[in-house]
């Protein structure tokens, strides 16, 4: 059972390591289709937590949504194998025919692994689930088209590369890429840096 911790509202009491990690979390560069903002973080999973939510928007339509939560326990956590833990969620509409693909779960998980690798986000102890949800309408709603969604829930422990200090930015950027991939956006061409997200239009709270 997870330990319960009382929320800590005074940011001045945050450990320096956590405050730096939150700064990195908010400074991550995301694609312009990802509209990101700060959201309330769960307060009873770890002593310290910060979270972001995002919608993937194309031509004014939301095609995907997700969130990422950064947890920190200065005392360490045996299950995490570290003092930080990233907890991510991504959901996107998919073609109903894709929901019948028996390897879709493996493919969805590979999107996360590939995104972490491409952003050089080193990690240990990954875990997660990939869920396919399809819906058909009947009776007076039978004229509505079938729909399907893909949901990816994952967590991992960010670690350092060699002697470099821990940087949470690549982990957030990998989550942003996962959102875009799940939402069907084409990848950014190699060598082209993504433009900053329009998170400022939605406010930070």
Secondary structure, 3 states (H helix, E strand, C coil): CCCCCCCCCCHHHCCHHHHHHHHHHHHCCCCCCEEEEEECCCCCCCCEEEEEEEEEEECCEEEEEEEEEEEEEEEEECCCCEEEEEEEEEEEEECCCHHHCCCHHHHHHHHHHHHHHHCCCCEEEEEEEEEEEEECCCHHHCCCCCEEEEEEEEEEEECCCCCCCCCCHHHHHHHHHHHHHHCCCCCCCCCCCCCCCCHHHCCCC
